[in-house]
């Protein structure tokens, strides 16, 4: 039996913090923090301490649903020193497991350089201090160290932002509400599936249900606002071989007088798609 006791009930050695010598304290080992450190240690012989609340690098990808894939081609994601893509397909989309394995390999390279110390399962307390989530240990980094808050974007996925706790909506008794992570944990088919949200996550949920042979009539999709969707073909090397497409894109930039007109022109140029031709999307979320 594993019993977890809150760390406030534990006593450390006189409450003393361990001192760490570093030039930078980077809070967050997600895409932003990892890219920053990668560029930094390549240019300068500095010492860096990386702190992250997760058990492994990768930021919000640790909390994402199992069947998620990148929203953009793999070749445009990751750090400069290491390729993420595994094939010659310019439109390859890495899976969650591939992304986490990638960042784990990048972190090992960081540590092997001797310039980086990595502290997973730790939380930044502000200023130059952080503490372990698994013990009573606390740490204090050199006062000269520059602090880089790579968690500033505060990305939250459905598995860590429960809609009832955040007050997004209410449910009647008997309704089972689960994040996408739990869709893969099934004990038999449901009578009905209701997907809430019109973004990439909602699209992934609907597609996953269809791929796994759920009757389309059993799927209900609540879409508060439609989104403009980037045409994936845009990232193909031969997309701009057609000069007329390039001219359409230039026209979009130069002659659109309103936001709506801009997106209409961009759709005509092949830059964006919409799910329903009769509904004008009201948002664009770079997906």
Secondary structure in CASP SS format (residue, H / E / C, confidence):
PFRMAT SS
TARGET T0000
AUTHOR 0000-0000-0000
METHOD secondary structure of the structure
MODEL  1
X C 1.00
X C 1.00
X C 1.00
X C 1.00
X C 1.00
X C 1.00
X H 1.00
X H 1.00
X H 1.00
X C 1.00
X C 1.00
X C 1.00
X C 1.00
X C 1.00
X C 1.00
X C 1.00
X C 1.00
X E 1.00
X E 1.00
X E 1.00
X C 1.00
X C 1.00
X C 1.00
X E 1.00
X E 1.00
X E 1.00
X E 1.00
X C 1.00
X C 1.00
X C 1.00
X H 1.00
X H 1.00
X H 1.00
X H 1.00
X H 1.00
X H 1.00
X H 1.00
X H 1.00
X H 1.00
X H 1.00
X H 1.00
X H 1.00
X H 1.00
X C 1.00
X C 1.00
X C 1.00
X C 1.00
X E 1.00
X E 1.00
X E 1.00
X E 1.00
X C 1.00
X C 1.00
X C 1.00
X C 1.00
X C 1.00
X C 1.00
X C 1.00
X H 1.00
X H 1.00
X H 1.00
X H 1.00
X C 1.00
X C 1.00
X C 1.00
X C 1.00
X C 1.00
X C 1.00
X E 1.00
X C 1.00
X C 1.00
X C 1.00
X C 1.00
X H 1.00
X H 1.00
X H 1.00
X C 1.00
X C 1.00
X C 1.00
X C 1.00
X C 1.00
X C 1.00
X C 1.00
X C 1.00
X C 1.00
X C 1.00
X C 1.00
X C 1.00
X C 1.00
X C 1.00
X C 1.00
X C 1.00
X C 1.00
X C 1.00
X E 1.00
X H 1.00
X H 1.00
X H 1.00
X H 1.00
X H 1.00
X H 1.00
X H 1.00
X H 1.00
X H 1.00
X H 1.00
X H 1.00
X H 1.00
X H 1.00
X H 1.00
X H 1.00
X H 1.00
X H 1.00
X C 1.00
X C 1.00
X C 1.00
X E 1.00
X E 1.00
X E 1.00
X E 1.00
X C 1.00
X C 1.00
X E 1.00
X E 1.00
X E 1.00
X E 1.00
X E 1.00
X C 1.00
X C 1.00
X E 1.00
X E 1.00
X E 1.00
X E 1.00
X C 1.00
X C 1.00
X C 1.00
X C 1.00
X C 1.00
X E 1.00
X E 1.00
X E 1.00
X E 1.00
X C 1.00
X C 1.00
X C 1.00
X C 1.00
X E 1.00
X E 1.00
X E 1.00
X E 1.00
X C 1.00
X C 1.00
X C 1.00
X C 1.00
X C 1.00
X C 1.00
X C 1.00
X C 1.00
X C 1.00
X C 1.00
X C 1.00
X C 1.00
X C 1.00
X C 1.00
X C 1.00
X C 1.00
X C 1.00
X C 1.00
X C 1.00
X C 1.00
X C 1.00
X C 1.00
X C 1.00
X C 1.00
X C 1.00
X C 1.00
X C 1.00
X C 1.00
X C 1.00
X C 1.00
X H 1.00
X H 1.00
X H 1.00
X H 1.00
X H 1.00
X C 1.00
X C 1.00
X C 1.00
X C 1.00
X C 1.00
X C 1.00
X C 1.00
X C 1.00
X E 1.00
X E 1.00
X E 1.00
X E 1.00
X C 1.00
X C 1.00
X C 1.00
X H 1.00
X H 1.00
X H 1.00
X H 1.00
X H 1.00
X H 1.00
X H 1.00
X H 1.00
X H 1.00
X H 1.00
X H 1.00
X H 1.00
X C 1.00
X C 1.00
X C 1.00
X C 1.00
X H 1.00
X H 1.00
X H 1.00
X E 1.00
X E 1.00
X E 1.00
X E 1.00
X C 1.00
X C 1.00
X C 1.00
X C 1.00
X E 1.00
X E 1.00
X E 1.00
X E 1.00
X C 1.00
X H 1.00
X H 1.00
X H 1.00
X H 1.00
X C 1.00
X C 1.00
X C 1.00
X H 1.00
X H 1.00
X H 1.00
X C 1.00
X H 1.00
X H 1.00
X H 1.00
X H 1.00
X H 1.00
X H 1.00
X H 1.00
X H 1.00
X H 1.00
X H 1.00
X H 1.00
X H 1.00
X H 1.00
X C 1.00
X C 1.00
X C 1.00
X H 1.00
X H 1.00
X H 1.00
X H 1.00
X H 1.00
X H 1.00
X H 1.00
X H 1.00
X H 1.00
X H 1.00
X C 1.00
X C 1.00
X C 1.00
X E 1.00
X E 1.00
X C 1.00
X C 1.00
X C 1.00
X C 1.00
X C 1.00
X C 1.00
X C 1.00
X C 1.00
X C 1.00
X E 1.00
X E 1.00
X C 1.00
X C 1.00
X C 1.00
END
